[in-house]
Every structure is written in structure tokens, then in C-alpha cells.
Amino acid sequence: MRLAEVSYGNQYVAYDAELLPGLAPAVFDPEYLRAEGLLRATTSSLRGAVWVFELNGNTFLLRHYRRGGALSRLMRDRYLWLSRARTRPAREWRVLGEMRARGLPVPAPAAWRVVRHGPLLYRADFITVLIRGCETLHRLLLERELPEEGWRRLGATLRRFHDCRVWHPDLTAGNILVDGEGRFHLVDFDRARLRRGERWKARSLCRLRRFLVKQHGLDPALRYRDAHFRSLVDAYRNGP
């Protein structure tokens, strides 16, 4: 990675100059991507649209930061400015870099931007390299059953993250990707951080289980049973 930084008025952009040489802020605008013929797909997440585009022979994923929970109606996509280093994309960039250095299966960070709105607020965007040939675990389970070995492999993968002290604050089947080889990847590390201690690890697994149980209740077509999670936990306890 070769880090480059550029400021444009109220905007600050940081990017990997090897992946996105000479990056301009317009790349963070989906309408610009569409007009230039770079946009390849628009998908949705729990917090809004996500855009897939191609540039310099690579495929990227652009995500705009949006709030969830009670503050989403009031603040939507604006966050309190404390310092550049404490913005959400700056923190996500650092965490992803740490995980990549440890060999964890996460997307490569490519660029991020913050746009100041007065002295107190900012908006932000983040670009990662798209992990090709993947689908979310949620979508997979709606189409077919994941075999027991797959659940065990997922448990071992999550153990790798936890052994590296990585806390994913939104561990759901929507943020777990499965590639064509049956390998798992985690995405969307907004608010993620490295944590000490042990209790949060069990709570993280419980969050994933609650999500699966809830989604199965909403749509019985979801191929999930409690036995699946028992296989996951058994592999998690035995280690990667």
C-alpha cells in the first residue's frame, strides 16, 4: 500500500495510490460513476445502498456511512466531528489494515473521504476492493442449506478473528460472505475495534445466533436449525 492524502476545501481524502492512482473526490459520487460508465451494480444493505464500480482494472465497493438506531431519523448520515483520526472511516481504515496484516479474510481498504459540515459535523464514505465470487451467508441460506462442515468452517473462522481480538459490532449473516471455495470473509467494519478480555466474544456469537433465529422466524425458508449453530460453536471452541 502507498498512502496518499488530498484535501479539497471541506473534503479530505485518503487512498491507496497503488489501487487508485490520482483519485479525485468525484469517485465517491454514484452519479459520477454512472455518468462515466464505471458503475456496475447497486445493492442494498441494512443502512442503505452500496455501489459496485470498476476502475483501473479492479472492482470496488463504495459505501456511504449512515446511522442506525434511534439517531438515524435525526442525524441520518452526519456524525460529530472530534478529529480526523477519530472519524469512522479513519478508524475502519486502521482496523482493516491491522486485520490484513494478520492475514484475516477481510476486504482490502482502498480509499475513504470525510466532508465537513460546519465546525461540528461530517459525512463520510469508504471504498474497499470487492471480494469476487461471494454471496452473503443470509442469501445462501435462503437458497440452499449450508452443510455441517460449512458451519464448522465458519466457527473456526470466527475464532481466528477473536483470537486476534477483533470485535465486529454487527456480526450478522449479512456481513458474512461465502466464496466459491466455501471460505468465509467478514465485511463492514464500521465501529469495529480491537478489544481485550473474553466476555464480548460470547456476546458476539450470541448476536449472530439471535439474527439467524429472528430471520428464520420471519422467513421459514431460511435453512437454519439450532444444530447448525451447535456445530459452529463446537468448531469455535476447538480453535482454527
SVG drawing of the C-alpha trace seen along z (x, -y; Angstrom):
<svg xmlns="http://www.w3.org/2000/svg" viewBox="-42 -26 46 58">
<polyline fill="none" stroke="black" stroke-width="0.4" points="0.0,0.0 1.1,-3.5 -0.9,-6.0 -1.8,-9.3 -3.8,-12.2 -5.6,-15.1 -7.7,-18.0 -10.2,-19.9 -11.9,-22.7 -14.1,-21.0 -13.2,-17.5 -10.3,-15.2 -9.5,-12.1 -7.1,-9.3 -6.4,-6.4 -4.1,-3.7 -2.3,-5.2 -1.4,-1.7 -5.1,-0.8 -6.5,-4.2 -3.7,-6.4 -4.7,-10.1 -8.0,-9.5 -10.4,-12.5 -13.4,-13.1 -15.9,-12.6 -15.3,-8.8 -17.3,-8.9 -20.3,-10.2 -22.5,-7.4 -24.0,-9.7 -20.5,-10.5 -19.7,-6.7 -22.9,-6.2 -22.3,-9.0 -18.7,-7.8 -19.9,-4.2 -18.0,-2.9 -21.0,-1.8 -21.6,2.0 -24.3,2.6 -26.2,1.1 -27.0,3.4 -28.7,2.7 -27.6,3.1 -29.5,2.5 -28.2,-1.1 -28.8,-2.0 -27.3,-1.5 -23.9,-0.1 -22.4,-0.8 -20.1,1.6 -17.8,-0.1 -14.8,0.7 -11.7,-1.4 -8.1,-0.7 -8.8,2.9 -10.2,3.5 -13.7,3.8 -14.6,1.7 -17.4,1.3 -18.5,-2.2 -20.4,-2.6 -21.8,-5.8 -21.9,-5.9 -25.4,-6.0 -26.6,-5.9 -28.7,-3.1 -30.9,-3.0 -32.7,-5.9 -30.4,-8.6 -30.9,-7.7 -34.0,-9.8 -32.4,-12.9 -28.8,-12.7 -29.1,-10.2 -25.6,-10.4 -24.0,-13.0 -21.5,-12.4 -20.0,-14.5 -16.5,-15.9 -13.9,-15.3 -10.7,-15.0 -9.9,-13.4 -8.2,-10.5 -11.3,-9.8 -13.8,-9.7 -15.4,-6.5 -13.6,-5.9 -10.2,-6.6 -10.9,-4.0 -12.2,-1.5 -9.1,-2.0 -6.8,-1.3 -8.7,1.8 -8.8,3.2 -5.1,2.6 -4.4,4.4 -6.5,7.4 -5.0,7.6 -1.5,7.6 -2.6,10.6 -3.9,12.5 -7.6,12.3 -10.1,12.7 -11.4,9.2 -11.6,6.8 -8.6,4.6 -9.3,0.9 -8.9,-1.4 -10.0,-4.9 -12.0,-7.0 -13.4,-10.5 -14.8,-12.9 -16.8,-16.0 -17.0,-18.7 -20.4,-20.3 -19.6,-23.3 -17.4,-23.0 -19.3,-20.2 -20.4,-17.6 -19.1,-15.5 -20.3,-12.9 -18.2,-10.1 -17.6,-7.4 -15.5,-4.3 -14.2,-2.2 -12.9,1.3 -11.8,3.8 -14.7,6.2 -14.1,9.8 -15.1,11.6 -17.3,14.6 -19.0,14.2 -22.5,14.1 -23.8,13.3 -24.5,16.1 -28.0,14.8 -28.7,15.1 -27.1,18.5 -29.3,19.8 -32.4,18.5 -31.4,20.6 -29.9,23.7 -28.6,25.4 -25.0,24.9 -23.6,28.4 -22.3,29.1 -18.7,28.7 -19.6,25.2 -20.9,24.3 -17.8,25.7 -15.6,23.8 -17.4,20.6 -16.9,21.3 -13.2,21.8 -13.0,18.5 -14.7,16.5 -12.3,18.0 -9.4,16.6 -10.9,13.1 -11.5,13.4 -8.0,14.7 -6.7,11.5 -9.0,9.5 -11.2,8.3 -14.7,7.2 -17.2,6.9 -20.1,4.8 -22.6,6.1 -21.9,9.8 -24.9,10.9 -25.3,13.3 -25.5,10.2 -21.9,9.3 -20.5,12.8 -19.5,13.7 -19.0,17.2 -16.9,17.6 -17.0,20.4 -14.5,22.5 -16.6,22.4 -14.3,19.9 -15.7,17.2 -15.0,13.5 -16.2,10.7 -17.1,7.2 -18.5,3.9 -16.2,3.0 -17.8,-0.4 -17.3,-0.8 -15.1,2.3 -12.1,2.3 -9.6,4.5 -10.7,5.5 -9.2,7.2 -11.0,9.6 -13.3,12.5 -16.9,11.7 -17.5,9.8 -16.6,12.9 -19.6,14.9 -21.9,11.9 -20.7,11.6 -21.6,15.2 -25.0,14.8 -25.7,11.8 -25.2,13.9 -27.4,16.6 -30.2,14.1 -30.0,12.8 -30.4,16.3 -33.2,17.2 -35.0,14.0 -34.6,14.2 -35.8,17.8 -38.9,16.7 -39.6,14.0 -39.0,16.4 -39.1,20.2 -37.5,20.7 -34.2,19.8 -32.2,23.0 -31.2,22.7 -31.6,25.0 -30.1,24.9 -28.0,27.9 -26.2,25.8 -25.1,23.3 -24.0,26.1 -21.6,27.3 -20.3,23.7 -19.7,23.3 -18.1,26.8 -15.6,25.8 -15.1,22.4 -14.2,23.9 -11.7,26.3 -9.9,23.5 -8.9,22.7"/>
</svg>
